[in-house]
């Protein structure tokens, strides 16, 4: 059965239990930050902006949709992906590689699959993180240092043409955190075989921004950013369109990557990359109402600063 609200498409389906990837404490920190933040952009904000189109040299990495498996590591995936984008953009397309979610999730925090926040992963990446794509190189990022160790899953919403098993079903069991990786994978190419020398990090303070216009400016100046929002029952049935919460109880916090924004039929939206595989939603993305702090998505975003200097971790001057 289909239910349409404006341009939103929801599909009713049996759902796996939602595993919050951002803790309630971390979501409250974001809310407190928003209370004292200033939402004043210093540049003109256009109606539409898409990072992949604006930085074509980095389109491959910006367009990479990952899969966090059955592990509450969205907080690390969103950071690893946004940092990959910003590294590429800051180096004007000279460094096109994915940061390893395996490194960020299991080395930045002891909590790993049990959830986290959206500041800790950036502190880890700032110090230095290695490269790494998905377990099978689905997105054509192969040969990097430390790949994600778990397989793909169908997460929430309609199955459609998603070939992967549901969370909790054979092939997609609930995952526990492995140890922090200390060496590169055996199939890493020669230029990504040494764990210590593979690390990139950045200098400068971690960017923290609140409010629609300030977030839009941050994206336009430096690339995609990490954010989090409250997931309600109706979001689990998302299949396309601009999402606004209308029904269902609150399930928990979820971290994602905002890559752009736009307007459709007069309604402003954020374009957001999820980590629930490229078959989910709108080819791995979803759109959500912009300008009214829908589900807390505009409370606070994090990223490396636009003027950050990226370099091999051994050369970083903090």
Sine and cosine of phi, psi and omega as CSV:
sin_phi,cos_phi,sin_psi,cos_psi,sin_omega,cos_omega
0.00,0.00,0.71,-0.70,-0.01,-1.00
-0.97,-0.25,0.65,-0.76,0.09,-1.00
-0.80,-0.60,0.85,-0.53,-0.03,-1.00
-0.93,-0.37,0.80,-0.61,0.09,-1.00
-0.84,-0.55,0.94,-0.34,-0.14,-0.99
0.82,0.57,-0.85,-0.53,-0.01,-1.00
-0.99,-0.11,0.22,0.98,-0.04,-1.00
-1.00,0.05,0.67,-0.74,0.07,-1.00
-0.87,-0.49,0.87,-0.50,0.06,-1.00
-0.89,-0.46,0.64,-0.77,0.02,-1.00
-0.83,-0.56,0.85,-0.53,0.02,-1.00
-0.95,0.31,0.74,-0.67,0.00,-1.00
-0.33,-0.94,0.40,-0.92,0.09,-1.00
-0.90,0.43,0.70,-0.71,-0.12,-0.99
-0.88,-0.48,0.57,-0.82,0.18,-0.98
-0.96,0.28,0.38,-0.92,0.01,-1.00
-0.90,0.44,0.75,-0.66,0.02,-1.00
-0.97,0.26,0.77,-0.64,0.01,-1.00
-0.96,-0.26,0.95,-0.32,-0.02,-1.00
-0.87,0.50,0.74,-0.67,0.00,-1.00
-0.97,-0.23,-0.19,0.98,0.08,-1.00
-0.86,-0.52,0.82,-0.57,-0.10,-0.99
-0.92,0.39,0.39,-0.92,0.04,-1.00
-0.88,0.47,-0.61,0.79,0.04,-1.00
-0.87,0.50,-0.69,0.72,0.00,-1.00
-0.92,0.40,-0.61,0.80,0.04,-1.00
-0.91,0.41,-0.60,0.80,0.03,-1.00
-0.93,0.38,-0.58,0.82,0.07,-1.00
-0.87,0.49,-0.66,0.75,0.02,-1.00
-0.89,0.45,-0.67,0.74,0.01,-1.00
-0.89,0.45,-0.66,0.75,0.02,-1.00
-0.92,0.40,-0.63,0.78,0.03,-1.00
-0.87,0.50,-0.68,0.73,-0.04,-1.00
-0.88,0.47,-0.51,0.86,-0.04,-1.00
-0.89,0.45,-0.51,0.86,-0.09,-1.00
-0.94,-0.33,0.03,1.00,-0.06,-1.00
-1.00,0.08,0.43,-0.90,0.05,-1.00
-0.97,-0.26,0.83,-0.56,-0.02,-1.00
-0.97,-0.24,0.96,0.27,-0.01,-1.00
-0.77,-0.63,0.97,-0.25,0.05,-1.00
-0.96,0.28,0.56,-0.83,0.00,-1.00
-0.97,-0.24,0.11,0.99,0.08,-1.00
-0.76,-0.65,0.28,-0.96,0.04,-1.00
-0.97,0.26,0.75,-0.66,-0.02,-1.00
-1.00,-0.10,0.87,-0.49,0.00,-1.00
-0.97,0.25,0.12,-0.99,0.03,-1.00
-0.94,0.34,-0.60,0.80,-0.10,-1.00
-0.74,-0.68,0.60,-0.80,0.08,-1.00
-0.41,-0.91,0.75,-0.66,0.02,-1.00
-0.75,-0.66,0.86,-0.51,-0.08,-1.00
-0.87,0.49,-0.65,0.76,-0.05,-1.00
-0.89,0.46,-0.64,0.77,0.02,-1.00
-0.97,0.25,-0.55,0.83,-0.06,-1.00
-0.96,0.28,-0.52,0.85,0.01,-1.00
-0.85,-0.53,0.97,0.26,-0.10,-0.99
-0.87,0.49,-0.48,0.88,0.03,-1.00
-0.91,0.42,-0.35,0.94,-0.04,-1.00
-0.93,-0.38,0.22,0.97,-0.07,-1.00
-0.86,0.51,-0.59,0.81,-0.04,-1.00
-0.89,0.45,-0.71,0.71,-0.04,-1.00
-0.98,0.21,-0.60,0.80,0.02,-1.00
-0.91,0.41,-0.59,0.81,-0.02,-1.00
-0.99,0.12,0.11,0.99,-0.01,-1.00
-0.97,0.24,0.91,-0.42,0.07,-1.00
-0.98,-0.20,0.86,-0.51,-0.08,-1.00
-0.99,-0.16,0.03,-1.00,-0.02,-1.00
-0.69,-0.73,0.91,-0.42,-0.07,-1.00
-0.99,0.16,0.03,1.00,-0.03,-1.00
0.88,0.48,-0.34,-0.94,0.00,-1.00
-1.00,-0.06,0.91,0.42,-0.10,-0.99
-0.55,-0.83,0.75,-0.66,-0.04,-1.00
-0.98,0.20,0.81,0.59,-0.10,-1.00
-0.94,-0.34,0.41,0.91,0.01,-1.00
-0.83,0.56,-0.58,0.81,-0.02,-1.00
-0.86,0.51,-0.55,0.83,0.02,-1.00
-0.99,0.11,-0.62,0.79,0.00,-1.00
-0.89,0.45,-0.72,0.69,-0.02,-1.00
-0.88,0.47,-0.65,0.76,0.02,-1.00
-0.93,0.37,-0.73,0.69,-0.01,-1.00
-0.86,0.51,-0.66,0.75,-0.01,-1.00
-0.93,0.36,-0.74,0.67,0.00,-1.00
-0.90,0.44,-0.60,0.80,0.04,-1.00
-0.92,0.39,-0.61,0.79,0.07,-1.00
-0.86,0.50,-0.69,0.73,0.02,-1.00
-0.88,0.48,-0.75,0.67,-0.10,-1.00
-0.95,0.33,-0.53,0.85,0.10,-0.99
-0.89,0.46,-0.72,0.69,0.01,-1.00
-0.89,0.46,-0.73,0.69,-0.03,-1.00
-0.90,0.44,-0.70,0.71,-0.03,-1.00
-0.91,0.42,-0.50,0.87,0.01,-1.00
-0.99,-0.10,0.21,0.98,0.04,-1.00
0.82,0.57,0.66,0.76,0.08,-1.00
0.99,0.13,0.11,0.99,0.00,-1.00
-0.97,0.23,-0.51,0.86,0.01,-1.00
-0.89,-0.45,0.97,-0.23,0.00,-1.00
-0.90,-0.43,1.00,-0.08,-0.02,-1.00
-0.40,-0.92,0.49,-0.87,0.02,-1.00
-1.00,0.06,0.70,-0.72,0.18,-0.98
-0.94,0.34,0.55,-0.83,-0.06,-1.00
-0.98,0.22,0.89,-0.45,0.11,-0.99
-0.92,0.39,-0.46,0.89,0.05,-1.00
-0.89,0.46,-0.70,0.71,0.05,-1.00
-0.91,0.41,-0.79,0.62,-0.10,-1.00
-0.91,0.42,-0.69,0.72,-0.06,-1.00
-0.92,0.39,-0.66,0.75,-0.16,-0.99
-0.96,-0.26,-0.04,1.00,0.07,-1.00
-0.91,-0.41,-0.41,0.91,-0.01,-1.00
-0.98,0.22,-0.44,0.90,-0.09,-1.00
-0.46,-0.89,0.52,-0.85,0.09,-1.00
-0.95,0.32,-0.34,0.94,-0.12,-0.99
-0.97,0.26,-0.57,0.82,0.09,-1.00
0.76,0.64,-0.89,-0.46,-0.05,-1.00
-0.92,0.39,-0.17,0.99,-0.03,-1.00
-1.00,0.01,0.09,1.00,0.06,-1.00
0.96,-0.27,0.30,-0.96,-0.03,-1.00
-0.32,-0.95,-0.53,-0.85,0.00,-1.00
-0.74,-0.67,-0.06,-1.00,-0.05,-1.00
-0.94,-0.33,0.26,0.97,0.09,-1.00
-0.95,-0.30,-0.68,0.73,-0.02,-1.00
-0.81,0.59,-0.70,0.72,-0.02,-1.00
-0.89,0.45,-0.54,0.84,0.01,-1.00
-0.96,0.29,-0.53,0.85,0.09,-1.00
-0.89,0.45,-0.64,0.77,0.03,-1.00
-0.93,0.38,-0.73,0.68,-0.01,-1.00
-0.89,0.45,-0.61,0.80,0.05,-1.00
-0.83,0.55,-0.67,0.74,0.02,-1.00
-0.95,0.32,-0.46,0.89,0.02,-1.00
0.72,-0.69,0.79,-0.61,0.04,-1.00
-0.69,-0.72,0.47,-0.88,-0.04,-1.00
-1.00,0.04,0.12,-0.99,0.01,-1.00
-1.00,0.02,0.34,-0.94,0.05,-1.00
0.21,-0.98,0.67,-0.74,0.01,-1.00
-0.96,-0.27,-0.49,-0.87,0.00,-1.00
-0.98,0.22,0.16,-0.99,-0.07,-1.00
-0.86,0.51,-0.56,0.83,-0.08,-1.00
-0.89,-0.45,0.18,0.98,0.00,-1.00
0.90,0.45,0.49,0.87,-0.06,-1.00
-0.80,0.60,-0.62,0.78,-0.08,-1.00
-1.00,0.03,0.25,0.97,0.04,-1.00
0.95,0.32,0.40,0.92,0.16,-0.99
-0.96,-0.28,1.00,-0.04,-0.05,-1.00
-0.87,-0.50,0.38,-0.92,0.09,-1.00
0.99,0.12,0.15,0.99,0.02,-1.00
-1.00,0.07,0.03,-1.00,-0.22,-0.98
-0.91,0.42,-0.83,0.55,-0.18,-0.98
-0.69,-0.73,0.99,-0.15,-0.04,-1.00
-0.97,0.24,0.40,-0.91,0.11,-0.99
-0.88,0.48,0.74,-0.67,-0.16,-0.99
-1.00,0.09,-0.19,0.98,-0.13,-0.99
-0.95,-0.31,0.41,-0.91,-0.06,-1.00
-0.98,0.19,0.07,-1.00,-0.04,-1.00
-0.98,0.18,0.43,-0.90,0.01,-1.00
-0.67,-0.75,0.45,-0.89,0.29,-0.96
-1.00,0.06,0.80,-0.59,-0.16,-0.99
-0.99,-0.10,-0.97,0.25,-0.06,-1.00
-0.63,-0.78,0.24,-0.97,0.01,-1.00
0.99,0.11,-0.11,-0.99,-0.07,-1.00
-0.91,0.41,0.56,-0.83,-0.01,-1.00
-0.92,0.39,-0.67,0.74,-0.04,-1.00
0.70,0.71,-0.82,-0.58,-0.03,-1.00
-0.99,-0.16,0.29,0.96,0.04,-1.00
-0.93,0.37,0.89,-0.45,-0.07,-1.00
-1.00,0.10,-0.03,1.00,-0.15,-0.99
-1.00,-0.07,0.44,-0.90,-0.04,-1.00
-0.95,0.31,0.46,-0.89,0.04,-1.00
-0.90,0.43,0.45,-0.89,0.11,-0.99
-0.84,0.55,0.72,-0.69,0.02,-1.00
1.00,0.03,-0.15,0.99,0.02,-1.00
-1.00,-0.08,0.26,-0.97,0.05,-1.00
-0.79,0.62,0.76,-0.65,-0.06,-1.00
0.99,-0.15,-0.28,0.96,0.02,-1.00
-0.62,-0.78,0.89,0.46,0.00,-1.00
-0.96,0.27,0.32,-0.95,0.10,-1.00
-0.90,0.43,0.76,-0.64,-0.11,-0.99
-0.99,-0.15,0.55,-0.83,0.15,-0.99
-0.94,-0.33,0.40,-0.92,-0.10,-0.99
-0.96,0.29,0.82,-0.57,0.13,-0.99
-0.98,0.20,0.02,-1.00,0.03,-1.00
-0.94,0.33,0.43,-0.91,0.09,-1.00
-0.86,0.51,0.80,-0.60,0.01,-1.00
-0.91,0.42,0.60,-0.80,0.00,-1.00
-0.83,-0.55,-0.07,1.00,0.04,-1.00
-0.56,-0.83,0.35,-0.94,-0.04,-1.00
-0.98,0.21,0.34,-0.94,0.00,-1.00
-0.91,0.42,0.42,-0.91,-0.02,-1.00
-0.89,0.45,-0.49,0.87,-0.03,-1.00
-1.00,-0.08,0.22,0.97,0.08,-1.00
-0.92,0.40,0.62,-0.78,0.01,-1.00
-0.94,0.33,0.22,-0.98,-0.13,-0.99
-0.84,0.54,-0.56,0.83,-0.02,-1.00
-0.99,0.11,0.05,1.00,0.04,-1.00
-0.73,-0.68,0.49,0.87,-0.07,-1.00
-1.00,-0.07,-0.39,0.92,-0.03,-1.00
-0.99,-0.12,0.90,-0.44,-0.13,-0.99
-0.86,0.51,-0.73,0.68,-0.07,-1.00
-0.92,0.40,-0.70,0.71,-0.07,-1.00
-0.98,0.19,-0.19,0.98,0.01,-1.00
-0.98,0.18,-0.25,0.97,-0.12,-0.99
-0.96,0.28,0.71,-0.70,0.20,-0.98
-0.92,-0.38,0.58,-0.82,0.10,-1.00
-0.58,-0.82,-0.05,-1.00,-0.02,-1.00
-0.67,-0.74,0.37,-0.93,0.09,-1.00
-0.97,-0.26,0.41,-0.91,-0.03,-1.00
0.93,-0.36,0.27,-0.96,-0.02,-1.00
-0.97,0.25,0.48,-0.88,0.07,-1.00
-0.94,0.33,0.77,-0.64,-0.01,-1.00
-0.96,0.27,0.76,-0.65,0.10,-1.00
-0.74,-0.68,0.87,-0.49,-0.12,-0.99
-0.70,-0.71,0.56,-0.83,0.03,-1.00
-0.76,-0.65,0.51,-0.86,0.07,-1.00
1.00,-0.09,0.57,-0.82,-0.15,-0.99
-0.85,0.52,-0.76,0.65,-0.07,-1.00
-0.93,0.37,-0.65,0.76,0.02,-1.00
-0.92,0.40,-0.61,0.80,0.04,-1.00
-0.91,0.40,-0.69,0.72,0.03,-1.00
-0.86,0.51,-0.68,0.73,0.02,-1.00
-0.90,0.45,-0.67,0.74,0.01,-1.00
-0.86,0.50,-0.65,0.76,0.02,-1.00
-0.92,0.38,-0.70,0.71,-0.02,-1.00
-0.90,0.43,-0.53,0.85,-0.06,-1.00
-1.00,0.08,-0.51,0.86,-0.11,-0.99
-0.67,-0.74,-0.13,0.99,0.02,-1.00
0.92,-0.40,-0.10,-0.99,-0.04,-1.00
-0.82,0.58,0.43,-0.90,-0.03,-1.00
-0.77,-0.64,0.33,-0.94,0.09,-1.00
-1.00,-0.06,0.63,-0.78,0.10,-0.99
-0.60,-0.80,-0.04,-1.00,0.08,-1.00
-0.58,-0.82,0.35,-0.94,0.02,-1.00
-0.46,-0.89,0.31,-0.95,0.03,-1.00
-0.99,0.15,0.82,-0.57,0.03,-1.00
-1.00,-0.03,0.79,-0.61,0.08,-1.00
-0.94,-0.33,0.22,-0.98,-0.07,-1.00
-0.82,0.57,-0.57,0.82,-0.04,-1.00
-0.95,0.31,-0.41,0.91,0.03,-1.00
-0.92,0.38,-0.50,0.87,0.00,-1.00
-0.88,0.47,-0.36,0.93,0.01,-1.00
-0.99,-0.16,0.21,0.98,-0.04,-1.00
-0.88,0.48,0.72,-0.69,0.05,-1.00
-0.76,-0.66,-0.15,0.99,0.01,-1.00
0.37,-0.93,0.27,-0.96,0.01,-1.00
1.00,-0.07,-0.17,-0.99,-0.01,-1.00
-1.00,-0.10,0.89,-0.45,-0.08,-1.00
-0.99,0.14,0.72,-0.69,0.24,-0.97
-0.72,-0.70,0.71,-0.71,0.00,-1.00
-0.92,0.39,0.80,-0.60,0.03,-1.00
-0.79,-0.61,-0.41,0.91,-0.07,-1.00
-0.39,-0.92,0.25,-0.97,0.05,-1.00
1.00,-0.09,0.44,-0.90,0.00,-1.00
-0.99,0.11,0.33,-0.95,0.00,-1.00
-0.96,0.28,0.76,-0.65,-0.10,-1.00
-0.99,-0.17,-0.52,0.85,-0.04,-1.00
0.54,-0.84,-0.02,-1.00,-0.04,-1.00
-1.00,0.00,0.52,-0.85,-0.01,-1.00
-0.61,-0.79,0.72,-0.69,0.00,-1.00
-0.99,-0.15,0.63,-0.78,-0.05,-1.00
-0.54,-0.84,0.01,-1.00,-0.07,-1.00
-0.85,-0.53,0.87,-0.50,0.06,-1.00
-1.00,0.07,0.83,-0.56,-0.06,-1.00
-0.94,-0.33,-0.21,0.98,-0.01,-1.00
0.00,-1.00,-0.18,-0.98,-0.01,-1.00
-0.39,-0.92,0.25,-0.97,-0.02,-1.00
-0.19,-0.98,-0.17,-0.99,0.02,-1.00
-0.68,-0.73,0.74,-0.67,0.07,-1.00
-0.76,-0.65,0.85,-0.53,-0.01,-1.00
0.78,0.63,0.64,0.77,0.04,-1.00
0.99,0.11,-0.05,1.00,-0.04,-1.00
-0.97,-0.23,0.83,-0.56,0.00,-1.00
-0.98,0.21,0.59,-0.81,0.00,-1.00
-0.55,-0.84,0.35,-0.94,0.21,-0.98
-0.99,-0.14,0.62,-0.78,0.17,-0.99
-0.99,-0.12,0.86,-0.51,-0.18,-0.98
-0.81,-0.59,0.75,-0.66,0.07,-1.00
-1.00,-0.01,0.81,-0.58,0.06,-1.00
-1.00,-0.09,0.06,-1.00,0.06,-1.00
-0.85,-0.53,0.70,0.71,-0.02,-1.00
-0.90,-0.44,0.47,0.88,0.05,-1.00
0.99,0.17,0.37,-0.93,-0.11,-0.99
-0.96,0.27,-0.06,1.00,0.05,-1.00
-1.00,0.03,-0.24,0.97,-0.06,-1.00
-0.99,0.15,0.51,-0.86,0.14,-0.99
0.85,0.53,-0.76,-0.65,0.05,-1.00
-0.99,-0.15,0.97,0.25,-0.04,-1.00
0.83,0.56,0.69,0.73,0.03,-1.00
0.99,-0.10,-0.21,0.98,-0.01,-1.00
-0.96,-0.28,0.23,-0.97,0.26,-0.97
-0.61,-0.80,0.37,-0.93,0.10,-0.99
-0.92,-0.39,0.61,-0.79,-0.04,-1.00
-0.66,-0.75,0.56,-0.83,-0.06,-1.00
-0.79,0.61,0.67,-0.74,-0.04,-1.00
-0.91,-0.42,0.65,-0.76,0.11,-0.99
0.97,-0.24,-0.16,0.99,0.00,-1.00
-0.84,-0.54,0.27,0.96,0.00,-1.00
0.82,0.58,0.74,0.67,0.00,-1.00
-0.83,0.56,0.86,-0.51,0.04,-1.00
0.83,0.55,0.42,0.91,0.05,-1.00
0.98,0.20,0.24,0.97,-0.10,-0.99
-0.93,0.36,-0.34,0.94,-0.01,-1.00
-0.98,-0.20,0.14,0.99,0.00,-1.00
-0.87,0.49,-0.75,0.66,0.00,-1.00
-0.27,-0.96,0.70,-0.71,0.15,-0.99
-0.89,-0.46,0.35,-0.94,0.03,-1.00
-0.74,-0.68,0.41,-0.91,0.00,-1.00
-0.08,-1.00,0.10,-1.00,0.24,-0.97
-0.97,0.23,0.49,-0.87,0.01,-1.00
-0.92,0.38,0.45,-0.89,-0.03,-1.00
-0.87,0.49,-0.50,0.87,-0.01,-1.00
-0.99,-0.13,0.29,0.96,0.01,-1.00
-0.89,0.46,0.56,-0.83,0.12,-0.99
-0.99,-0.16,0.89,-0.46,0.00,-1.00
-0.99,-0.11,0.65,-0.76,0.03,-1.00
-0.34,-0.94,0.16,-0.99,0.12,-0.99
-0.86,0.51,0.63,-0.78,-0.15,-0.99
-0.83,0.56,-0.58,0.81,-0.04,-1.00
-0.91,0.42,-0.33,0.94,-0.05,-1.00
-0.98,-0.20,0.01,1.00,-0.09,-1.00
-0.94,0.34,0.72,-0.70,0.12,-0.99
-0.94,-0.34,0.93,-0.36,-0.06,-1.00
-0.99,0.11,0.00,0.00,0.00,0.00
